[in-house]
Amino acid sequence: MNTLFCELLHLCRNWVTTSQLEQQTLLGKTQRVIQFCGFFKKVNAEICFAELVASQEVRLQRNVMESRLQAKASKRDIEWSTKNIFETDKRFQCVSNDGEFPFENYIKIDNTDLPPETAAEMIKVRFAL
């Protein structure tokens, strides 16, 4: 069986905008995730959700780290990338509220003070990888 990790930040663009939050129900948001996952379930993939959370300040610091710039071409335009963080945070709900994401294969990790290896190990343990 294949395993797919859906980092919720990537789903953020398909989540709801702040202006829609009051009109959109939890059921509606959940349906969007279910619809997205349906593509993978059709091929018998096991879907695991890892939500990585860090403060905006930390994400801005990481945004310009050499390792990130080397690995992600989209981050190399630092001015655009920094602006994108501010705009995305303003426009979208990028962090789920407690209890809002009702799926079994899910872990939420505040990785503000964690090295990547520790967060990865937590994911491996949670999903028995």
Secondary structure, DSSP 8 states (H G I E B T S, - for coil): --EEEEEHHHHGGGS-BHHHHTTS-HHHHHHHHHHHHHHHHTTT-EEEEEEEE--HHHHHHHHT-HHHHHH-GGGSSHHHHHHHHHHHHHHB--S--TT----SSEEEEE-TT--HHHHHHHHHHHTT-
